[in-house]
């Protein structure tokens, strides 16, 4: 896997941990978003396929896998390498604005991912996004949730969908890695403020969910392949 600096102007903003809003990343997609958004009605095998697409096969094949059910995330496979894969969603008010396959390392699986799982439990209970946001913030203050230590999550899928509110169309985010950077700010990275041209980019600055984004080129073959050294 070859890491690259995040392309300038690719990001115009952040909708969520896994849904980056940028008109330069938008590609033509069907007008009906139901084809690629994930809900509890999305077939099990399709959800598993998406979740596993977030990381190289050598990682995702041994990871714990979750799918979205009627009451929130459900574990469908126990892994052996500490990683956990699922499709993370984000909403703007009542509108789903992303479906983002993600594979968390062991550190993220025991910390940040629990935050995401709780969001879906609350959505299943009919809570509003404002109520969910408030509860998550309180959870970090009262100790129900813990900010992650050093680590990262894979978001290498080519099916990381999001809605760009500026372009008013659906698109995709290029494959990337996200490194945990709780409470970090633009100033910590040497910038005056968050900007679309930041390299690397920082999401949700100042929060326990802050992440540093690094673009990556997904291998064309599994890492165990004899040709993997070419990528």
C-alpha positions as CSV (number, residue, x, y, z in Angstrom):
1,X,0.0,0.0,0.0
2,X,1.5,3.3,-1.1
3,X,0.7,6.4,1.1
4,X,0.3,9.8,-0.6
5,X,-0.3,13.3,0.6
6,X,-4.0,14.1,0.5
7,X,-4.7,15.8,-2.8
8,X,-5.2,19.5,-2.5
9,X,-8.8,20.7,-2.9
10,X,-10.1,17.1,-2.6
11,X,-11.7,18.0,0.7
12,X,-14.1,20.9,1.1
13,X,-15.4,19.9,4.5
14,X,-16.2,16.9,6.7
15,X,-19.7,15.4,7.2
16,X,-18.5,12.7,9.6
17,X,-15.5,10.6,10.5
18,X,-15.8,8.6,7.3
19,X,-17.8,10.9,5.0
20,X,-15.6,13.7,3.6
21,X,-17.5,16.4,1.7
22,X,-15.6,17.7,-1.3
23,X,-16.9,18.6,-4.8
24,X,-13.5,17.5,-6.4
25,X,-14.2,14.0,-5.1
26,X,-17.7,13.8,-6.5
27,X,-18.2,11.3,-9.3
28,X,-21.4,10.6,-11.3
29,X,-23.7,8.2,-9.5
30,X,-27.2,7.1,-9.9
31,X,-29.8,9.7,-8.8
32,X,-31.4,7.2,-6.4
33,X,-29.1,6.9,-3.4
34,X,-30.9,3.7,-2.2
35,X,-28.6,1.7,-4.4
36,X,-25.6,2.4,-2.2
37,X,-26.8,3.7,1.1
38,X,-27.0,1.1,3.9
39,X,-30.0,0.6,6.1
40,X,-31.2,-2.3,8.3
41,X,-33.0,-3.6,5.2
42,X,-29.8,-3.9,3.2
43,X,-29.0,-7.6,2.6
44,X,-26.6,-9.2,5.1
45,X,-24.2,-10.4,2.4
46,X,-24.1,-6.9,0.8
47,X,-23.3,-5.3,4.2
48,X,-20.5,-7.8,4.8
49,X,-19.1,-7.3,1.4
50,X,-19.0,-3.5,2.0
51,X,-17.5,-3.8,5.5
52,X,-14.7,-6.1,4.3
53,X,-13.9,-3.8,1.4
54,X,-12.5,-1.2,3.9
55,X,-9.2,-2.9,4.5
56,X,-6.7,-5.1,2.5
57,X,-7.9,-8.7,2.4
58,X,-5.1,-9.9,4.6
59,X,-6.6,-7.7,7.4
60,X,-10.3,-7.9,6.7
61,X,-10.4,-11.7,6.3
62,X,-9.4,-12.1,10.0
63,X,-11.4,-9.1,11.4
64,X,-14.6,-9.1,13.4
65,X,-17.5,-8.1,11.3
66,X,-20.7,-6.2,12.1
67,X,-23.8,-5.4,10.1
68,X,-26.6,-3.0,10.7
69,X,-29.7,-4.6,12.1
70,X,-33.1,-3.4,13.5
71,X,-31.6,-2.5,16.9
72,X,-28.2,-1.3,15.8
73,X,-25.1,-3.2,14.8
74,X,-25.0,-7.0,15.1
75,X,-21.8,-9.1,15.2
76,X,-21.9,-11.7,12.4
77,X,-18.3,-12.9,12.7
78,X,-15.7,-13.0,15.5
79,X,-12.2,-12.1,14.3
80,X,-8.7,-13.1,15.4
81,X,-6.6,-10.0,14.6
82,X,-8.2,-7.3,16.8
83,X,-9.7,-5.4,13.8
84,X,-13.4,-4.7,13.5
85,X,-15.1,-3.9,10.2
86,X,-18.5,-2.3,9.6
87,X,-20.3,0.4,7.5
88,X,-20.5,3.6,9.4
89,X,-23.3,6.1,8.6
90,X,-23.8,9.8,9.2
91,X,-26.8,11.9,9.0
92,X,-27.7,15.6,8.5
93,X,-30.9,16.0,10.4
94,X,-33.0,13.1,9.1
95,X,-31.1,12.6,5.9
96,X,-28.5,9.9,5.6
97,X,-25.5,11.5,4.0
98,X,-22.9,8.7,4.0
99,X,-22.3,5.0,4.0
100,X,-18.6,4.5,4.7
101,X,-17.0,1.1,5.1
102,X,-14.4,1.2,7.9
103,X,-12.1,-1.3,9.7
104,X,-10.8,-0.2,13.1
105,X,-7.7,-1.5,14.7
106,X,-7.7,-3.0,18.2
107,X,-7.4,0.4,19.8
108,X,-10.3,1.9,17.8
109,X,-12.4,-1.2,18.3
110,X,-12.4,-0.8,22.1
111,X,-12.8,3.0,22.1
112,X,-14.0,5.1,19.1
113,X,-16.1,2.3,17.5
114,X,-18.3,2.0,20.6
115,X,-19.3,5.6,20.0
116,X,-20.4,4.8,16.5
117,X,-22.3,1.7,17.6
118,X,-24.1,3.7,20.3
119,X,-25.3,6.2,17.6
120,X,-27.0,3.4,15.7
121,X,-28.6,2.0,18.8
122,X,-30.1,5.5,19.4
123,X,-31.2,5.9,15.8
124,X,-33.0,2.5,16.1
125,X,-34.8,3.9,19.1
126,X,-36.0,6.9,17.0
127,X,-33.7,9.5,18.6
128,X,-33.0,12.7,16.6
129,X,-29.5,13.5,15.4
130,X,-29.4,16.4,17.9
131,X,-30.3,14.1,20.8
132,X,-27.6,11.6,19.6
133,X,-24.9,14.3,19.3
134,X,-25.7,15.6,22.8
135,X,-25.7,12.1,24.3
136,X,-22.3,11.3,22.7
137,X,-20.8,14.5,24.0
138,X,-22.1,13.7,27.5
139,X,-20.7,10.1,27.2
140,X,-17.2,11.4,26.7
141,X,-17.6,13.6,29.7
142,X,-19.0,11.0,32.1
143,X,-16.7,8.2,31.0
144,X,-19.1,6.0,29.0
145,X,-16.8,6.6,26.0
146,X,-13.1,6.9,25.9
147,X,-10.9,8.8,23.4
148,X,-8.5,6.4,21.5
149,X,-4.8,6.2,22.0
150,X,-2.3,5.9,19.0
151,X,-3.8,3.9,16.2
152,X,-5.7,4.0,12.9
153,X,-8.6,2.8,10.9
154,X,-8.7,1.7,7.2
155,X,-11.2,3.3,4.8
156,X,-9.8,1.8,1.6
157,X,-13.1,1.0,0.0
158,X,-14.0,2.3,-3.5
159,X,-17.6,2.4,-2.3
160,X,-17.3,5.1,0.4
161,X,-20.4,7.1,-0.5
162,X,-21.4,10.6,0.7
163,X,-23.6,13.5,-0.2
164,X,-21.9,16.7,-1.2
165,X,-24.3,19.5,0.0
166,X,-22.4,22.1,-2.1
167,X,-22.7,20.2,-5.4
168,X,-26.0,18.7,-4.3
169,X,-25.1,15.2,-5.6
170,X,-23.7,11.9,-4.4
171,X,-20.1,11.0,-4.8
172,X,-17.3,8.9,-3.4
173,X,-14.2,9.6,-1.2
174,X,-10.9,8.2,-2.4
175,X,-9.3,5.4,-0.4
176,X,-7.6,6.6,2.8
177,X,-6.3,5.9,6.3
178,X,-7.4,7.8,9.4
179,X,-5.1,8.1,12.4
180,X,-6.6,8.9,15.8
181,X,-5.8,12.4,16.9
182,X,-8.2,13.2,19.8
183,X,-8.5,16.8,20.7
184,X,-6.0,17.9,18.1
185,X,-6.6,21.3,16.4
186,X,-5.4,22.9,13.2
187,X,-2.8,24.7,15.2
188,X,-1.3,21.4,16.4
189,X,-0.7,20.6,12.7
190,X,0.8,23.9,12.0
191,X,-2.2,25.7,10.4
192,X,-4.1,28.7,11.5
193,X,-7.5,27.1,10.8
194,X,-9.0,24.1,9.1
195,X,-8.7,24.4,5.3
196,X,-9.6,22.1,2.3
197,X,-5.9,22.3,1.3
198,X,-4.5,21.0,4.6
199,X,-2.1,18.1,4.1
200,X,-2.7,16.0,6.0
201,X,-6.3,16.9,6.7
202,X,-7.8,17.0,10.2
203,X,-11.4,16.0,10.8
204,X,-13.6,17.1,13.7
205,X,-10.8,19.3,15.3
206,X,-10.7,19.7,19.0
207,X,-13.0,16.7,19.7
208,X,-12.3,13.2,21.0
209,X,-13.2,11.9,17.6
210,X,-10.6,14.0,15.7
211,X,-8.7,12.1,13.0
212,X,-5.8,12.8,10.7
213,X,-6.6,11.8,7.1
214,X,-3.9,10.3,4.8
215,X,-4.7,9.3,1.2
216,X,-3.6,5.8,0.2
217,X,-3.4,3.8,-3.0
218,X,-5.2,0.5,-2.6
219,X,-3.2,-2.5,-3.9
220,X,-4.6,-4.0,-7.1
221,X,-4.0,-7.5,-5.6
222,X,-4.0,-9.0,-2.1
223,X,-0.9,-8.2,-0.1
224,X,0.0,-11.9,-0.1
225,X,0.4,-11.8,-3.9
226,X,3.9,-12.1,-5.3
227,X,3.2,-8.8,-7.3
228,X,2.3,-6.8,-4.2
229,X,5.7,-5.1,-4.1
230,X,4.9,-3.3,-7.3
231,X,2.2,-1.2,-5.6
